[in-house]
Amino acid sequence: MERVFIVEDSALVRGRIIAMLMSLKGVDIIGISDTIKEAASSIRLNNPDTVILDIRLNDGNGIDLLQQIKDATPCTKVIMLTNYNIPLYEKRCKELGADYFFDKSKDFEKLLDVITGE
């Protein structure tokens, strides 16, 4: 069972991610958050296998949360999913240990491949 935590501030995008993941067998959404503060504590408590993480959140920068996740649990797979497909952001996320960096507008479906291991 793949345990997934979603960190996304857009209700529309969150809903789309949830619908996609719920269609998969062997995937358990163990948490959803729209803030860095809430996500950081929930991720520490729940220890997900995978985190889907937006870069820009209402209360800060998802890149900071990425660093916290990878410092605490380097084996946690982190998928950055953003509208800010900027090479500098991608480079920084990769440096901090992001496993994937996807553009919401064109790479959304790749989430399924990564989660299912295809």
C-alpha positions, 0 to 999 in steps of 0.5 A: 500500500502506497501511503500518500500525503498531499500538500496543495492550497488550490481546492480544485487541484487537490480535488483532481489529485484526490480523484486520480489517486482514489482510482488507483488500487493500493494507494492510501491518501493518509493526509491532505494539507493546504499549509506548510505548518500543518503539513510539516507536523502531519508528515512527521506524525504519519510518515508517508511513502510519497508527498505531492507538494506544491511550491507556492502555498498560502503560508510560505514556500513548499521548497522549505517544506521539501528541505524539512521532509528530506532532512527528516526522512530522506527516503520519502518520495517527494513529487513537486507539482507546480505552476511555476515551471522555472528552471531555477526552481526545478534545479533547487528542488532537485538539489534538495532531493525532490524525486520529481518536478512536474508542471501542473499544466502539462505533466499532471498525468505523470503523477499516476505513473510515478505513484504506480511505479510505471 
